[in-house]
Amino acid sequence: MSLNDKQEAFCQEYCSNGYNALKAYIKAYPDSSHNAAKANSHRLIDNDRIRDRIDEIKAKISEKWELSKDYVIKGLYNIAEDKTTQKAVKVRAYENLGRICGAFELDNEQKREDKELTELQKRDIDDFIAWKQRKMLKPAS
C-alpha cells in the first residue's frame, strides 16, 4: 500500500528539515493544531511504511551527495577545530557534524524501539574517525 500525498509530503519534509518530525507534520498537515501535530508526528514516525519511505529518501540523498558530504564534514571539522573560530560557531559546527553522522537522529525518535545505528551511519562515523586520525598523523606544513 502506497502513502497518501500528505504522508509523502511529511516524509520529504522530515528528510529535508534535519529530521524534525513536528516541523514536518506541521508543513504536511497545515490545518492541524500544534498539540495534534505533536502527538501525530510521533505516530507517523512509528509507522513502518513511513519509516521505509524515509529510509528510501535518505538512501537517495546519500547516493546523490556522497562526495560533497565528505567535503562538508571536513569543512565543518576545520571550523570546529580552528582556534580562531568563535565558541558559538564551533558548537554549531559540532552540532552539524553530529547531525550528518546521525548522532542526534535518535533524540528525535525517542519512542522508536529500533535505536541501533544504520550501516550507513556506522560507515559515516568510521570514515570520519579514520579521516581525523589521518589528519592528526599528518606532519604539520
C-alpha positions in Angstrom: 0.0 0.0 0.0 1.4 3.4 -1.0 1.5 6.5 1.0 -1.1 9.3 0.5 0.0 12.8 -0.6 0.2 14.2 2.9 2.2 11.2 4.2 4.7 11.6 1.3 4.9 15.3 2.0 5.7 14.5 5.6 8.5 12.1 4.6 10.0 14.6 2.2 9.9 17.4 4.7 11.2 15.3 7.5 14.3 14.4 5.4 14.9 18.0 4.3 14.5 19.8 7.6 17.0 17.9 9.7 14.7 15.1 10.8 12.3 17.2 12.9 9.0 15.2 12.9 7.0 18.0 14.4 8.0 20.6 11.8 7.5 18.1 9.0 4.0 17.3 10.3 3.0 21.0 10.6 4.2 21.6 7.0 2.4 18.5 5.6 -0.8 19.0 7.6 -1.0 22.8 7.9 -4.6 22.7 9.3 -3.6 20.7 12.4 -3.3 22.2 15.8 0.2 22.3 17.5 -1.0 19.6 20.1 -2.3 17.3 17.3 0.9 17.8 15.3 3.0 16.9 18.4 1.1 13.7 19.0 0.6 12.6 15.4 4.1 13.3 14.2 5.4 10.6 16.5 2.7 8.2 15.3 3.8 8.7 11.8 7.4 8.1 12.6 6.4 4.8 14.2 4.6 3.7 11.1 6.6 1.1 9.2 5.5 2.3 5.8 6.6 5.9 6.7 9.9 4.6 8.1 10.6 2.6 5.0 9.9 5.7 2.8 12.1 7.9 4.9 14.9 5.3 4.6 14.4 5.3 0.8 14.7 9.0 0.7 17.8 9.0 3.0 19.4 6.4 0.8 18.8 8.5 -2.4 20.1 11.6 -0.6 23.2 9.7 0.5 23.9 8.4 -3.0 23.4 11.8 -4.6 25.5 13.8 -2.2 28.1 11.3 -1.1 31.1 13.2 -2.5 30.0 16.6 -1.2 29.1 15.1 2.1 32.8 14.4 2.7 33.6 18.0 1.8 31.0 19.3 4.3 32.3 17.0 7.0 35.9 18.2 6.5 34.8 21.8 6.3 32.8 21.6 9.5 35.6 19.8 11.3 38.1 22.5 10.2 35.7 25.2 11.5 35.2 23.4 14.8 38.9 22.8 15.4 40.1 26.3 14.2 41.5 28.1 17.2 40.3 31.5 15.8 36.7 30.4 15.5 34.2 31.8 18.0 32.9 29.3 20.5 29.3 29.6 19.4 30.3 28.9 15.8 32.4 25.9 16.9 29.4 24.5 18.9 27.2 24.9 15.8 29.8 23.1 13.6 29.9 20.2 16.0 26.1 20.1 16.1 26.0 19.9 12.3 28.7 17.2 12.3 26.6 15.2 14.8 23.5 15.6 12.5 25.4 14.4 9.5 26.7 11.4 11.3 23.2 10.7 12.7 24.2 11.2 16.3 21.0 13.3 17.1 18.6 11.4 15.0 17.7 9.1 17.8 16.8 12.0 20.0 14.1 13.0 17.5 12.7 9.4 17.6 12.8 8.5 21.3 9.7 6.4 21.0 11.2 4.3 18.2 12.2 0.8 19.5 14.9 0.2 17.0 17.7 2.5 18.3 20.7 0.9 16.6 22.7 2.9 14.1 22.1 2.0 10.4 25.0 0.6 8.5 25.3 4.0 6.6 25.5 5.9 9.9 28.2 3.5 11.2 30.2 3.9 7.9 29.9 7.7 8.1 31.2 7.7 11.7 34.0 5.2 10.9 35.0 7.3 7.8 35.1 10.5 9.9 37.2 8.9 12.6 39.6 7.5 10.1 39.9 10.9 8.3 40.5 12.6 11.7 43.2 10.1 12.6 44.9 10.6 9.2 44.8 14.3 9.7 46.3 14.0 13.2 49.1 11.8 11.9 50.0 14.1 9.0 53.1 16.2 9.7 52.4 20.0 10.0 53.4 22.0 7.0 
